[in-house]
Amino acid sequence: QVQLVESGGGLVQAGGTLRLSCAASGSISSINSMGWYRQAPGKQRELVAAVTSGGTTTIADTVKGRFSISRDYAKNTVTLQMNSLKPEDTAVYYCSFRRTYVTRIEYWGQGTQVTVSS
């Protein structure tokens, strides 16, 4: 079992900045991928960004150039830095974890609300 605890999120004006952090604990495979997904009302959950234990990063085109993802491998944390936020970034953001060789997300965080006002 892996537990994911998220922090950050909140309300910000368009153009503002937020940072989300997620700490993983439990039985953590050394070969894994941690990342962030988001789900807006009435829409499917979508990948925002992810980074593997090997350092390979994936970032959605919709946030490329504005968001960045980083990991602290010693602390098993992943951070999503969100700059130049837009109202369309409003969603519940979920931390994710999977072993790299598993295609589906195995564990989810509880979700944190990000609201960007225009």
Rosetta blueprint (number, residue, H / E / L):
1 Q L
2 V E
3 Q E
4 L E
5 V E
6 E E
7 S E
8 G E
9 G L
10 G E
11 L E
12 V E
13 Q E
14 A L
15 G L
16 G L
17 T L
18 L E
19 R E
20 L E
21 S E
22 C E
23 A E
24 A E
25 S E
26 G E
27 S L
28 I L
29 S L
30 S L
31 I L
32 N E
33 S E
34 M E
35 G E
36 W E
37 Y E
38 R E
39 Q E
40 A L
41 P L
42 G L
43 K L
44 Q L
45 R L
46 E E
47 L E
48 V E
49 A E
50 A E
51 V E
52 T E
53 S L
54 G L
55 G L
56 T L
57 T E
58 T E
59 I E
60 A L
61 D L
62 T L
63 V L
64 K E
65 G L
66 R L
67 F E
68 S E
69 I E
70 S E
71 R E
72 D E
73 Y L
74 A L
75 K L
76 N L
77 T E
78 V E
79 T E
80 L E
81 Q E
82 M E
83 N L
84 S L
85 L L
86 K L
87 P H
88 E H
89 D H
90 T L
91 A E
92 V E
93 Y E
94 Y E
95 C E
96 S E
97 F E
98 R E
99 R E
100 T L
101 Y L
102 V L
103 T L
104 R L
105 I L
106 E L
107 Y E
108 W E
109 G L
110 Q L
111 G L
112 T E
113 Q E
114 V E
115 T E
116 V E
117 S E
118 S L
